[in-house]
């Protein structure tokens, strides 16, 4: 998602305005507010695949898959974001009684865009790491076969496992489930001919 800087707000002021917004979403970072712009076809396709596959894997268990409409509040970093996909396991913890700002996701996933990749890998990941509940951070490229899985270790380090093979199988620890890389890229093509079908690794 692309972003555009808007005027400075306090968090509660931002949240009050955001709840009334109909046409746009805005992320909040320590007083700065950014308007989010819609993603590409590939971005939306990969996000939909991930949401569905996680939902199928976690169906019947204690975990719930949430879409990009779910706000995530990181209070110690003074941030509120809209991840592409997030997963909650167990009881939700909310910012307030409105129940529209979650504070305890176990997994957050972002589909990378050229304009935001550096932020998603850098400062945004640094913000997300302030969440005590977060165990898994997933980054999925949309312009090539590339999935990075960051897993929180018991000593609070983050272990990176990278996947660049369409036939690879991603084994997540928390939430415990399995994802197939080729499922995430199903229908994604980069040769410009507009045809559908299974993605081809470059």
VENPEDA-V886134 format. One record per backbone hydrogen bond with DSSP energy under -1.0 kcal/mol. CO is the residue of the C=O (numbers start at 1). NH is the residue of the N-H. Records with the same first field share a line. If there is no record, write none. Layout:
CO = NH ; NH
This chain:
2 = 37
4 = 35
10 = 14
11 = 15
12 = 16
13 = 17
14 = 18
15 = 19
18 = 21
25 = 36
27 = 34
28 = 80
29 = 32
31 = 9
32 = 29
33 = 6
34 = 27
40 = 44
41 = 45
42 = 46
43 = 47
44 = 48
45 = 49
46 = 50
47 = 51
48 = 52
49 = 53
50 = 54
51 = 55
52 = 56
53 = 57
54 = 58
58 = 61
62 = 90
64 = 88
66 = 86
67 = 70
71 = 102
72 = 81
74 = 79
78 = 30
79 = 74
80 = 28
81 = 72
85 = 109
86 = 66
87 = 106 ; 107
88 = 64
93 = 103
96 = 99
100 = 71
101 = 95
102 = 73
106 = 135 ; 136
107 = 87
108 = 138
109 = 85
110 = 140
113 = 116 ; 117
116 = 120
117 = 121
118 = 122
119 = 124
122 = 126
123 = 127
124 = 128
125 = 129
127 = 130
128 = 131
135 = 152
136 = 108
137 = 150
138 = 110
139 = 148
140 = 112
144 = 146
146 = 141
147 = 163
148 = 139
149 = 161
150 = 137
151 = 159
153 = 156
157 = 153
159 = 151
161 = 149
163 = 147
165 = 168
166 = 182
168 = 181
170 = 179
172 = 177
177 = 172
179 = 170
180 = 184
181 = 185
185 = 188
197 = 187
